[in-house]
Amino acid sequence: MKKKRTTRIRFPAFLLSLSIILIFFPAAPGYSWDLFVSSPWLSTIARFIGGVNVSVKPVQEWNEEGLPFRKIRQRNIPTDSRIVALDASEAASLGLDRKQFSGLFILYGTVPFDRTRADYHFSDPSVLPFIAQRVLTALSQFDPGNYSYYQRRLSEFQTRLDSTVLVGRQLLKGYPVFDLSGGFSSLLSAAGCSLLPGDRELKERWGRGEDLQSMQMNVSDALKQRIPVIVDPGTPKPIRDALKGNKDILVLGRPGQEQDLLLFFHDQFLLLWNRLAPLRQRQQTGKESS
């Protein structure tokens, strides 16, 4: 008795690959709407929460020295634009008001932290979720039909932020860092680093250009012990000038405008981890000899 033959449908390999792509990577919408954002830090969060739906246009960006500069003039922003600013004071400083721009969304009447220390707060894992939540509110008001999408993006942001900080703690917890940065102390503290020097008043004096000889001695002692010394664009100019040209100093930057904020944090942790390699090796040698 002959067995009944079954016919198998064979898909061309490229069709199978295409179907997998469509399942796991849904097609993006055919358009995105423009969102003007007041500051470069805020734009990194808006870009994450907005995802493929939003084309973020920062009114300010950072120059090569890491300082903010006005990229988009007021006259180049259409009056019907959707705009997000951190608070009323920042909006006013950029010439943005609701009389001219009806689509202006102010995240805070008065932002609950010092705007001059934006680096510190926008790299603080305890502050970022609250700012991201306000950004979600703004995007949902502009585009209520995609609220669920922005909500998912916010959840992803919070989950990935927690994971990034956890990785930082696994890499850096307990290690000393001589911190002369202007903004990354909060991120390093979250990663469990032991920050030096502990004297805040001393750092403030150095920042004013006072007693820089003692700073040079402290930096030299830290480097001899293989402790990383870090600065960033927010480090006070007298400190940066005094350490200029010292190749042993680790210089941290700011995220690029197209860079994923959380990947940027992860990269900073890795930079510091690599710089700690001599200290880890010395500690390991000490344990083996004892």
C-alpha positions as CSV (number, residue, x, y, z in Angstrom):
1,M,0.0,0.0,0.0
2,K,1.4,3.3,-1.1
3,K,1.9,5.9,1.5
4,K,0.1,9.2,1.0
5,R,2.6,11.9,0.1
6,T,2.3,15.2,1.9
7,T,3.1,18.4,0.1
8,R,5.4,20.8,2.0
9,I,5.3,24.4,1.2
10,R,8.8,25.8,1.0
11,F,9.3,29.5,1.4
12,P,12.3,31.1,-0.3
13,A,15.0,31.9,2.3
14,F,14.6,35.7,1.8
15,L,10.9,35.5,2.5
16,L,11.6,33.6,5.7
17,S,14.2,36.2,6.8
18,L,11.8,39.0,6.0
19,S,9.0,37.5,8.1
20,I,11.3,37.2,11.1
21,I,12.3,40.8,10.7
22,L,8.7,41.9,10.5
23,I,7.8,39.9,13.6
24,F,10.7,41.1,15.8
25,F,11.2,44.6,14.3
26,P,7.8,46.1,13.5
27,A,7.8,48.7,10.8
28,A,8.2,52.2,12.0
29,P,5.5,54.7,11.1
30,G,6.0,56.5,7.9
31,Y,6.4,59.9,9.5
32,S,7.5,61.5,12.8
33,W,6.5,64.9,14.2
34,D,9.0,67.6,15.2
35,L,9.6,68.5,18.8
36,F,11.8,71.5,19.8
37,V,13.5,71.0,23.1
38,S,15.2,73.7,25.1
39,S,18.4,72.0,26.2
40,P,20.7,69.2,25.0
41,W,20.3,67.2,28.2
42,L,16.6,67.3,27.9
43,S,16.7,66.4,24.3
44,T,18.5,63.1,25.1
45,I,15.5,62.1,27.3
46,A,12.9,63.3,24.8
47,R,14.6,61.3,22.1
48,F,14.5,58.2,24.1
49,I,10.8,58.5,25.2
50,G,9.7,59.7,21.8
51,G,11.4,56.9,20.0
52,V,10.5,56.6,16.3
53,N,7.5,58.9,16.6
54,V,9.4,62.0,17.4
55,S,12.1,64.0,15.6
56,V,13.8,66.0,18.4
57,K,15.3,69.4,17.6
58,P,17.4,70.8,20.4
59,V,17.4,74.6,20.6
60,Q,20.7,74.4,22.3
61,E,23.6,72.0,21.8
62,W,27.1,71.6,23.2
63,N,30.1,72.9,21.4
64,E,33.5,71.2,21.1
65,E,34.4,72.4,24.6
66,G,31.2,70.9,26.0
67,L,29.5,74.3,26.6
68,P,25.9,75.0,25.5
69,F,25.3,77.3,22.6
70,R,22.2,78.5,20.8
71,K,21.7,76.4,17.7
72,I,18.2,77.3,16.7
73,R,17.2,81.0,16.8
74,Q,13.7,82.0,17.9
75,R,12.8,83.3,14.5
76,N,13.5,79.9,13.0
77,I,11.0,78.1,15.2
78,P,7.5,78.1,13.6
79,T,4.9,79.6,15.9
80,D,2.7,76.4,15.8
81,S,5.6,74.2,16.9
82,R,5.5,71.8,19.7
83,I,8.1,72.8,22.3
84,V,9.3,71.5,25.6
85,A,11.3,73.5,28.1
86,L,12.5,72.6,31.6
87,D,10.9,75.5,33.4
88,A,9.5,79.0,32.8
89,S,12.8,80.7,33.5
90,E,14.7,78.6,30.9
91,A,11.9,79.2,28.4
92,A,12.1,83.0,29.0
93,S,15.9,83.0,28.6
94,L,15.4,81.5,25.1
95,G,12.6,83.9,24.1
96,L,10.0,81.2,24.3
97,D,6.5,82.1,25.6
98,R,3.0,80.9,25.1
99,K,1.8,84.2,23.6
100,Q,4.0,83.5,20.6
101,F,4.2,79.7,20.8
102,S,0.9,78.2,21.8
103,G,2.5,74.7,21.7
104,L,5.0,75.4,24.5
105,F,4.9,72.8,27.3
106,I,6.7,73.8,30.5
107,L,7.8,70.7,32.5
108,Y,8.1,72.6,35.8
109,G,6.8,76.0,36.9
110,T,10.1,76.2,38.7
111,V,12.5,73.3,38.3
112,P,13.2,71.6,41.7
113,F,16.9,71.8,41.3
114,D,19.7,74.2,40.3
115,R,19.6,74.6,36.5
116,T,23.3,75.7,36.5
117,R,24.1,72.2,37.7
118,A,22.3,70.5,34.9
119,D,25.1,67.9,34.4
120,Y,24.8,66.7,38.0
121,H,21.0,66.3,38.0
122,F,20.6,64.9,34.5
123,S,23.2,62.2,35.3
124,D,21.6,61.4,38.6
125,P,19.7,58.1,38.5
126,S,17.4,59.2,41.3
127,V,16.3,62.3,39.4
128,L,16.1,61.0,35.8
129,P,12.9,58.9,36.2
130,F,11.0,62.0,37.4
131,I,12.1,64.1,34.4
132,A,11.3,61.3,32.1
133,Q,7.8,61.0,33.5
134,R,7.2,64.7,32.9
135,V,8.5,64.3,29.3
136,L,6.0,61.4,28.9
137,T,3.2,63.8,30.0
138,A,4.3,66.4,27.4
139,L,4.5,63.9,24.5
140,S,1.2,62.4,25.4
141,Q,-0.4,65.9,25.4
142,F,1.0,66.6,22.0
143,D,0.2,63.1,20.6
144,P,-2.5,61.4,22.8
145,G,-3.1,58.7,20.3
146,N,0.3,57.2,21.0
147,Y,0.2,57.4,24.8
148,S,0.7,53.6,25.2
149,Y,3.8,53.7,23.0
150,Y,5.3,56.5,25.1
151,Q,4.4,54.7,28.3
152,R,6.2,51.6,27.0
153,R,9.3,53.7,26.2
154,L,9.2,55.2,29.7
155,S,9.1,51.7,31.2
156,E,12.0,50.6,29.1
157,F,13.9,53.7,30.1
158,Q,13.4,53.0,33.8
159,T,14.3,49.3,33.4
160,R,17.4,50.0,31.4
161,L,18.5,52.8,33.8
162,D,18.3,50.4,36.8
163,S,20.2,47.8,34.8
164,T,22.9,50.3,33.8
165,V,23.4,51.4,37.4
166,L,23.6,47.8,38.5
167,V,26.3,47.1,36.0
168,G,28.2,50.2,37.3
169,R,28.0,48.9,40.8
170,Q,29.3,45.5,39.8
171,L,32.2,47.2,38.1
172,L,33.1,50.1,40.4
173,K,31.6,49.6,43.8
174,G,34.1,50.5,46.5
175,Y,36.8,51.7,44.2
176,P,38.3,55.2,45.0
177,V,38.0,58.0,42.4
178,F,39.5,61.4,42.7
179,D,36.5,63.4,41.5
180,L,37.1,66.8,40.1
181,S,34.1,66.6,37.7
182,G,31.5,69.3,37.6
183,G,28.6,66.9,37.1
184,F,29.2,63.2,37.3
185,S,29.5,62.9,41.1
186,S,25.9,61.7,41.3
187,L,26.4,59.0,38.7
188,L,29.6,57.8,40.3
189,S,28.0,57.8,43.8
190,A,25.2,55.7,42.4
191,A,27.8,53.2,41.1
192,G,29.2,52.9,44.6
193,C,32.5,54.7,44.0
194,S,34.4,56.1,47.0
195,L,34.8,59.8,46.0
196,L,37.8,61.8,46.9
197,P,38.6,64.3,48.2
198,G,35.9,64.2,50.9
199,D,36.3,67.9,51.7
200,R,33.7,69.8,49.7
201,E,34.9,73.2,50.8
202,L,38.4,72.3,49.6
203,K,37.0,71.5,46.1
204,E,35.1,74.8,46.1
205,R,38.3,76.7,46.9
206,W,40.1,75.0,44.0
207,G,37.1,75.8,41.8
208,R,37.6,79.5,42.6
209,G,41.3,79.2,41.7
210,E,42.5,79.2,45.3
211,D,45.1,76.9,46.8
212,L,45.8,75.2,43.5
213,Q,49.2,74.0,44.6
214,S,47.5,71.8,47.2
215,M,45.2,70.5,44.5
216,Q,48.2,69.6,42.3
217,M,49.8,67.7,45.3
218,N,46.5,65.8,46.0
219,V,46.2,64.9,42.3
220,S,49.8,63.7,42.2
221,D,49.4,61.6,45.3
222,A,46.2,60.0,43.9
223,L,47.9,59.2,40.6
224,K,50.8,57.6,42.4
225,Q,48.4,55.3,44.1
226,R,46.8,54.5,40.7
227,I,43.6,56.2,41.7
228,P,41.8,57.7,38.6
229,V,41.5,61.5,38.6
230,I,38.5,62.7,36.5
231,V,37.4,66.0,35.1
232,D,34.6,66.9,32.7
233,P,33.3,70.0,30.7
234,G,31.6,71.2,33.9
235,T,34.8,71.2,36.0
236,P,35.6,74.8,37.0
237,K,38.0,76.5,34.6
238,P,40.8,77.1,37.1
239,I,41.0,73.4,37.8
240,R,40.9,72.5,34.1
241,D,43.6,75.0,33.3
242,A,45.8,73.8,36.1
243,L,45.6,70.2,34.9
244,K,45.7,70.9,31.2
245,G,48.1,68.7,29.4
246,N,48.2,66.1,32.1
247,K,47.7,62.9,30.1
248,D,47.0,60.9,33.3
249,I,43.8,62.7,33.9
250,L,40.6,61.0,32.7
251,V,38.4,63.4,30.8
252,L,34.7,62.5,30.7
253,G,32.5,64.1,28.0
254,R,28.8,64.6,27.5
255,P,26.5,62.4,25.4
256,G,26.3,63.1,21.6
257,Q,23.0,64.4,20.4
258,E,22.3,61.1,18.6
259,Q,23.7,59.0,21.4
260,D,21.6,56.8,23.6
261,L,21.8,58.3,27.1
262,L,22.0,55.0,28.9
263,L,24.6,53.6,26.6
264,F,26.6,56.8,27.3
265,F,26.4,56.1,31.0
266,H,27.5,52.5,30.4
267,D,30.4,53.7,28.3
268,Q,31.6,56.1,31.2
269,F,31.5,53.2,33.6
270,L,33.7,51.1,31.2
271,L,36.1,54.0,30.7
272,L,36.6,54.3,34.5
273,W,36.8,50.5,34.8
274,N,39.6,50.3,32.3
275,R,41.4,53.2,34.1
276,L,41.2,51.3,37.3
277,A,43.0,48.3,35.9
278,P,46.4,49.1,37.4
279,L,44.8,49.7,40.9
280,R,42.9,46.4,40.6
281,Q,46.1,44.6,39.6
282,R,48.1,46.1,42.5
283,Q,45.4,45.1,45.0
284,Q,45.3,41.6,43.6
285,T,49.1,41.3,43.9
286,G,48.9,42.5,47.5
287,K,46.3,39.8,48.3
288,E,48.4,37.1,46.8
289,S,51.6,38.1,48.6
290,S,49.8,38.2,51.9
